[in-house]
Amino acid sequence: MDPAADVSALVWRRKLGGDELLEVADGKSWRLPRLGEVGLAHVIRIEGPIGALVAAPHDFDPGRLHRWVRIDASDPEIVRAFHQTGAATVVWRRGPDGPEILVLHRSSEGPDYDGDWAWTPPGGGLDPGETHEECAARELLEEAGLDLPLTRVLDHPNEFAAFVCELTGDGEVVLSDEHDRFEWVSFDEACRRCRPERVAETIRSARRHMS
């Protein structure tokens, strides 16, 4: 990828065979789209010549001549662009055999997908000007319909923050379109199911607060 100075968006989508980037036709060549061309609301600002990272739903059609190309994971601009900061929240409740963890299944790859990022706690990337606490609270409400007091438990080296909260009483999980189902599972099962390893690390970081 060779981004031009006026490129302002990097649109990507998750695929089973590897993540893909969106390119749009520009005369006889192809280029990355500009922010105003993509028509997607969820944007994560980044520094550098790209300017914005945009996660597209699996069925997104930009409405003009375009193509999806496989992400080159070795490209330093790609590495930097996807090195995003964000926040996740480990939600737990008291079960008959110990703490139970809320895990959400992403809908983008279909109900049978069980690979990396299939199951996760509620979370996502920071919106422009947002703090980690605000991001965690927003994602928890958007993805699970929950508004709960949060305790910060972890900062990853890439500044990805983790929070924990306990669901008590009659709180009800309400999913957005981003997920197709949720489950309450044991601590060990949540760590096994949530991949890659850094997702399980987020869950383990919250363990000492479950008592």
Contacts in CASP RR format, 6 or more apart in sequence:
PFRMAT RR
TARGET T0000
AUTHOR 0000-0000-0000
METHOD contacts of the structure
MODEL  1
MDPAADVSALVWRRKLGGDELLEVADGKSWRLPRLGEVGLAHVIRIEGPI
GALVAAPHDFDPGRLHRWVRIDASDPEIVRAFHQTGAATVVWRRGPDGPE
ILVLHRSSEGPDYDGDWAWTPPGGGLDPGETHEECAARELLEEAGLDLPL
TRVLDHPNEFAAFVCELTGDGEVVLSDEHDRFEWVSFDEACRRCRPERVA
ETIRSARRHMS
1 21 0 8 1.000
1 32 0 8 1.000
1 72 0 8 1.000
1 75 0 8 1.000
1 77 0 8 1.000
1 78 0 8 1.000
3 10 0 8 1.000
3 32 0 8 1.000
3 49 0 8 1.000
3 50 0 8 1.000
3 77 0 8 1.000
4 31 0 8 1.000
4 32 0 8 1.000
4 49 0 8 1.000
5 49 0 8 1.000
6 34 0 8 1.000
7 31 0 8 1.000
7 32 0 8 1.000
7 33 0 8 1.000
7 34 0 8 1.000
7 49 0 8 1.000
7 50 0 8 1.000
7 51 0 8 1.000
8 34 0 8 1.000
8 35 0 8 1.000
8 36 0 8 1.000
8 50 0 8 1.000
8 51 0 8 1.000
8 52 0 8 1.000
9 32 0 8 1.000
9 33 0 8 1.000
9 34 0 8 1.000
9 35 0 8 1.000
9 36 0 8 1.000
9 37 0 8 1.000
9 38 0 8 1.000
9 43 0 8 1.000
9 50 0 8 1.000
9 51 0 8 1.000
9 52 0 8 1.000
9 53 0 8 1.000
9 54 0 8 1.000
10 21 0 8 1.000
10 32 0 8 1.000
10 50 0 8 1.000
10 51 0 8 1.000
10 52 0 8 1.000
10 53 0 8 1.000
10 54 0 8 1.000
10 81 0 8 1.000
11 21 0 8 1.000
11 22 0 8 1.000
11 32 0 8 1.000
11 33 0 8 1.000
11 38 0 8 1.000
11 40 0 8 1.000
11 54 0 8 1.000
11 56 0 8 1.000
11 60 0 8 1.000
11 62 0 8 1.000
12 19 0 8 1.000
12 20 0 8 1.000
12 21 0 8 1.000
12 22 0 8 1.000
12 53 0 8 1.000
12 54 0 8 1.000
12 55 0 8 1.000
12 56 0 8 1.000
12 71 0 8 1.000
13 19 0 8 1.000
13 20 0 8 1.000
13 22 0 8 1.000
13 55 0 8 1.000
13 56 0 8 1.000
13 57 0 8 1.000
13 58 0 8 1.000
13 60 0 8 1.000
13 68 0 8 1.000
13 108 0 8 1.000
14 58 0 8 1.000
14 108 0 8 1.000
14 109 0 8 1.000
14 117 0 8 1.000
15 58 0 8 1.000
15 109 0 8 1.000
16 109 0 8 1.000
16 113 0 8 1.000
18 70 0 8 1.000
18 71 0 8 1.000
19 70 0 8 1.000
19 71 0 8 1.000
20 68 0 8 1.000
20 69 0 8 1.000
20 70 0 8 1.000
20 71 0 8 1.000
21 32 0 8 1.000
21 68 0 8 1.000
21 69 0 8 1.000
21 70 0 8 1.000
21 71 0 8 1.000
22 32 0 8 1.000
22 33 0 8 1.000
22 38 0 8 1.000
22 56 0 8 1.000
22 62 0 8 1.000
22 66 0 8 1.000
22 67 0 8 1.000
22 68 0 8 1.000
23 30 0 8 1.000
23 31 0 8 1.000
23 32 0 8 1.000
23 33 0 8 1.000
23 66 0 8 1.000
23 67 0 8 1.000
23 68 0 8 1.000
23 69 0 8 1.000
24 30 0 8 1.000
24 31 0 8 1.000
24 32 0 8 1.000
24 33 0 8 1.000
24 37 0 8 1.000
24 62 0 8 1.000
24 64 0 8 1.000
24 65 0 8 1.000
24 66 0 8 1.000
25 64 0 8 1.000
25 65 0 8 1.000
25 66 0 8 1.000
30 67 0 8 1.000
32 50 0 8 1.000
33 62 0 8 1.000
33 66 0 8 1.000
35 43 0 8 1.000
35 51 0 8 1.000
35 52 0 8 1.000
35 54 0 8 1.000
37 62 0 8 1.000
37 64 0 8 1.000
38 54 0 8 1.000
38 56 0 8 1.000
38 62 0 8 1.000
39 62 0 8 1.000
40 54 0 8 1.000
40 55 0 8 1.000
40 56 0 8 1.000
40 60 0 8 1.000
42 54 0 8 1.000
42 55 0 8 1.000
43 52 0 8 1.000
43 53 0 8 1.000
43 54 0 8 1.000
43 127 0 8 1.000
43 128 0 8 1.000
44 52 0 8 1.000
44 53 0 8 1.000
44 54 0 8 1.000
44 55 0 8 1.000
44 84 0 8 1.000
44 125 0 8 1.000
44 126 0 8 1.000
44 127 0 8 1.000
44 128 0 8 1.000
45 51 0 8 1.000
45 52 0 8 1.000
45 53 0 8 1.000
45 128 0 8 1.000
45 129 0 8 1.000
46 52 0 8 1.000
46 53 0 8 1.000
46 80 0 8 1.000
46 81 0 8 1.000
46 84 0 8 1.000
48 80 0 8 1.000
49 77 0 8 1.000
50 77 0 8 1.000
50 81 0 8 1.000
53 81 0 8 1.000
53 82 0 8 1.000
53 84 0 8 1.000
57 108 0 8 1.000
58 108 0 8 1.000
58 109 0 8 1.000
71 78 0 8 1.000
72 78 0 8 1.000
73 79 0 8 1.000
83 158 0 8 1.000
84 125 0 8 1.000
84 126 0 8 1.000
84 158 0 8 1.000
84 160 0 8 1.000
85 125 0 8 1.000
85 126 0 8 1.000
85 132 0 8 1.000
85 158 0 8 1.000
85 159 0 8 1.000
85 160 0 8 1.000
85 161 0 8 1.000
86 123 0 8 1.000
86 124 0 8 1.000
86 125 0 8 1.000
86 126 0 8 1.000
86 132 0 8 1.000
86 135 0 8 1.000
86 159 0 8 1.000
86 160 0 8 1.000
86 161 0 8 1.000
87 123 0 8 1.000
87 124 0 8 1.000
87 125 0 8 1.000
87 126 0 8 1.000
87 132 0 8 1.000
87 133 0 8 1.000
87 135 0 8 1.000
87 136 0 8 1.000
87 139 0 8 1.000
87 160 0 8 1.000
87 161 0 8 1.000
87 162 0 8 1.000
87 163 0 8 1.000
88 120 0 8 1.000
88 121 0 8 1.000
88 122 0 8 1.000
88 123 0 8 1.000
88 124 0 8 1.000
88 136 0 8 1.000
88 139 0 8 1.000
88 160 0 8 1.000
88 161 0 8 1.000
88 162 0 8 1.000
88 163 0 8 1.000
88 199 0 8 1.000
88 202 0 8 1.000
89 121 0 8 1.000
89 122 0 8 1.000
89 123 0 8 1.000
89 136 0 8 1.000
89 139 0 8 1.000
89 140 0 8 1.000
89 150 0 8 1.000
89 162 0 8 1.000
89 163 0 8 1.000
89 164 0 8 1.000
89 165 0 8 1.000
90 101 0 8 1.000
90 102 0 8 1.000
90 121 0 8 1.000
90 153 0 8 1.000
90 162 0 8 1.000
90 163 0 8 1.000
90 164 0 8 1.000
90 165 0 8 1.000
90 202 0 8 1.000
90 203 0 8 1.000
90 205 0 8 1.000
90 206 0 8 1.000
91 101 0 8 1.000
91 102 0 8 1.000
91 121 0 8 1.000
91 122 0 8 1.000
91 140 0 8 1.000
91 144 0 8 1.000
91 146 0 8 1.000
91 148 0 8 1.000
91 164 0 8 1.000
91 165 0 8 1.000
91 166 0 8 1.000
91 167 0 8 1.000
92 99 0 8 1.000
92 100 0 8 1.000
92 101 0 8 1.000
92 102 0 8 1.000
92 164 0 8 1.000
92 165 0 8 1.000
92 166 0 8 1.000
92 167 0 8 1.000
92 206 0 8 1.000
92 210 0 8 1.000
93 99 0 8 1.000
93 100 0 8 1.000
93 102 0 8 1.000
93 166 0 8 1.000
93 167 0 8 1.000
93 168 0 8 1.000
93 184 0 8 1.000
94 100 0 8 1.000
94 166 0 8 1.000
94 168 0 8 1.000
97 186 0 8 1.000
98 186 0 8 1.000
98 187 0 8 1.000
99 186 0 8 1.000
99 187 0 8 1.000
99 210 0 8 1.000
100 184 0 8 1.000
100 185 0 8 1.000
100 186 0 8 1.000
101 121 0 8 1.000
101 184 0 8 1.000
101 185 0 8 1.000
101 186 0 8 1.000
101 187 0 8 1.000
101 189 0 8 1.000
101 190 0 8 1.000
101 203 0 8 1.000
102 121 0 8 1.000
102 122 0 8 1.000
102 144 0 8 1.000
102 167 0 8 1.000
102 173 0 8 1.000
102 182 0 8 1.000
102 183 0 8 1.000
102 184 0 8 1.000
103 119 0 8 1.000
103 120 0 8 1.000
103 121 0 8 1.000
103 182 0 8 1.000
103 183 0 8 1.000
103 184 0 8 1.000
103 185 0 8 1.000
103 190 0 8 1.000
103 193 0 8 1.000
103 194 0 8 1.000
104 119 0 8 1.000
104 120 0 8 1.000
104 121 0 8 1.000
104 122 0 8 1.000
104 143 0 8 1.000
104 144 0 8 1.000
104 175 0 8 1.000
104 179 0 8 1.000
104 181 0 8 1.000
104 182 0 8 1.000
105 111 0 8 1.000
105 118 0 8 1.000
105 119 0 8 1.000
105 179 0 8 1.000
105 180 0 8 1.000
105 181 0 8 1.000
105 182 0 8 1.000
105 183 0 8 1.000
106 113 0 8 1.000
106 117 0 8 1.000
106 118 0 8 1.000
106 119 0 8 1.000
106 120 0 8 1.000
106 178 0 8 1.000
106 179 0 8 1.000
106 180 0 8 1.000
107 177 0 8 1.000
107 178 0 8 1.000
107 179 0 8 1.000
107 180 0 8 1.000
108 178 0 8 1.000
109 118 0 8 1.000
110 180 0 8 1.000
111 180 0 8 1.000
111 181 0 8 1.000
115 195 0 8 1.000
116 195 0 8 1.000
116 196 0 8 1.000
117 195 0 8 1.000
117 196 0 8 1.000
117 199 0 8 1.000
118 193 0 8 1.000
118 195 0 8 1.000
119 190 0 8 1.000
119 193 0 8 1.000
119 194 0 8 1.000
119 195 0 8 1.000
120 194 0 8 1.000
120 199 0 8 1.000
121 194 0 8 1.000
121 199 0 8 1.000
121 202 0 8 1.000
121 203 0 8 1.000
122 139 0 8 1.000
122 140 0 8 1.000
122 143 0 8 1.000
122 144 0 8 1.000
122 146 0 8 1.000
123 135 0 8 1.000
123 136 0 8 1.000
123 139 0 8 1.000
123 140 0 8 1.000
123 143 0 8 1.000
124 135 0 8 1.000
124 139 0 8 1.000
125 135 0 8 1.000
125 139 0 8 1.000
126 132 0 8 1.000
126 135 0 8 1.000
127 135 0 8 1.000
127 138 0 8 1.000
130 138 0 8 1.000
132 152 0 8 1.000
132 159 0 8 1.000
132 161 0 8 1.000
133 150 0 8 1.000
133 152 0 8 1.000
133 163 0 8 1.000
135 161 0 8 1.000
136 150 0 8 1.000
136 161 0 8 1.000
136 163 0 8 1.000
137 147 0 8 1.000
137 150 0 8 1.000
140 146 0 8 1.000
140 147 0 8 1.000
140 148 0 8 1.000
140 150 0 8 1.000
140 165 0 8 1.000
141 147 0 8 1.000
142 176 0 8 1.000
142 178 0 8 1.000
143 175 0 8 1.000
143 176 0 8 1.000
143 178 0 8 1.000
143 179 0 8 1.000
144 173 0 8 1.000
144 174 0 8 1.000
144 175 0 8 1.000
144 182 0 8 1.000
145 172 0 8 1.000
145 173 0 8 1.000
145 174 0 8 1.000
145 175 0 8 1.000
146 165 0 8 1.000
146 167 0 8 1.000
146 171 0 8 1.000
146 173 0 8 1.000
148 165 0 8 1.000
148 166 0 8 1.000
148 167 0 8 1.000
149 165 0 8 1.000
150 163 0 8 1.000
150 164 0 8 1.000
150 165 0 8 1.000
151 163 0 8 1.000
151 164 0 8 1.000
151 165 0 8 1.000
151 209 0 8 1.000
152 161 0 8 1.000
152 162 0 8 1.000
152 163 0 8 1.000
153 162 0 8 1.000
153 163 0 8 1.000
153 164 0 8 1.000
153 205 0 8 1.000
153 206 0 8 1.000
153 208 0 8 1.000
153 209 0 8 1.000
154 161 0 8 1.000
154 162 0 8 1.000
154 201 0 8 1.000
154 202 0 8 1.000
154 205 0 8 1.000
154 206 0 8 1.000
155 161 0 8 1.000
155 162 0 8 1.000
156 162 0 8 1.000
156 198 0 8 1.000
156 201 0 8 1.000
160 198 0 8 1.000
160 202 0 8 1.000
162 202 0 8 1.000
162 205 0 8 1.000
162 206 0 8 1.000
163 206 0 8 1.000
164 206 0 8 1.000
164 209 0 8 1.000
164 210 0 8 1.000
166 210 0 8 1.000
173 182 0 8 1.000
175 181 0 8 1.000
175 182 0 8 1.000
185 193 0 8 1.000
187 203 0 8 1.000
187 207 0 8 1.000
187 210 0 8 1.000
190 200 0 8 1.000
190 203 0 8 1.000
191 200 0 8 1.000
191 203 0 8 1.000
191 204 0 8 1.000
192 200 0 8 1.000
194 200 0 8 1.000
194 202 0 8 1.000
194 203 0 8 1.000
END
